[in-house]
Amino acid sequence: MDQKQSIPTEATETQAAILPSCPDLFVFYKKSMIQCNQLDRGQTMLSLAKVFQKYLHEYSEKLLMSNLPKIETQTLGASMQNFTKDLQKISTSGLIHNFSSLLKDGEVTRYVHKDEQTKICYVLTTAEYCLETTQQLQDKLKEKIDPSLADQIDFSKGQDDFHKVISNCIQILVQDFGKCL
């Protein structure tokens, strides 16, 4: 799996806002599952499910998470304390100046570049797609495998990985938005 996959910085109306490698990965998984189903619905299918789990984790960590900017870890208490100190330092005229500059048309201070925001959104929508498709994959595997082994198929760890990516994307975007205010 190529960790340095190019993440588009601009989406078109006809283009899905997910990374192209993502649907390719799940199509490959589906074909592999069909081939395995023709050979063995027992331990081999269970082993295949474990391989799928391993590489879903790799995909979430090495491709999605690694393409996100780092999240600031400053606690809310410390942030509020700094905010209060900053407010105390600002004079009334400075406050009015800050608000007027904030309200100027067309001027937005960005802390995450627009291309980075687009990249984060691509990662976010890809993680959402993976989360949904991972559940479908788990359901299909449970349907295809020998019923005595179905309980051993559990993709919750992979789903947690994608939830983590989604959460990080949202946190980064919210932090950036908060800095613009």
Long-range contacts (C-beta under 8 A, 24 or more apart in sequence): 1-55, 1-58, 1-59, 1-62, 1-63, 2-63, 3-62, 3-63, 3-66, 5-63, 7-67, 7-119, 7-122, 7-123, 8-118, 8-119, 8-122, 9-115, 9-118, 9-119, 10-115, 10-118, 11-118, 11-122, 17-121, 17-122, 17-125, 18-122, 18-125, 18-126, 18-129, 19-63, 19-122, 19-123, 19-126, 21-63, 22-59, 22-126, 22-129, 22-130, 23-129, 25-55, 25-59, 26-133, 26-137, 29-137, 30-137, 30-140, 33-137, 33-140, 33-141, 33-144, 37-144, 41-144, 41-145, 41-146, 42-145, 42-146, 42-149, 43-149, 45-141, 45-144, 45-145, 45-146, 45-149, 46-145, 46-149, 46-152, 46-153, 49-141, 49-145, 49-152, 49-153, 52-137, 52-141, 52-155, 53-155, 53-157, 53-158, 56-130, 56-134, 56-155, 56-158, 56-161, 57-157, 57-158, 57-161, 59-130, 60-127, 60-130, 60-158, 60-161, 60-162, 60-164, 60-165, 61-161, 64-123, 64-126, 64-127, 64-130, 64-162, 64-165, 65-164, 65-165, 65-168, 67-119, 67-123, 68-120, 68-123, 68-165, 68-168, 68-169, 68-172, 69-112, 69-116, 69-120, 69-172, 71-168, 71-171, 71-172, 71-175, 72-175, 102-181, 108-180, 109-179, 109-180, 110-176, 110-180, 111-175, 111-176, 111-179, 111-180, 112-172, 112-173, 112-176, 117-173, 117-176, 120-169, 120-172, 120-173, 121-169, 121-173, 123-165, 123-169, 124-165, 124-166, 124-169, 124-170, 124-173, 127-162, 127-165, 127-166, 127-169, 128-162, 128-166, 130-162, 131-159, 131-162, 131-163, 131-166, 134-158, 134-159, 134-162, 135-159
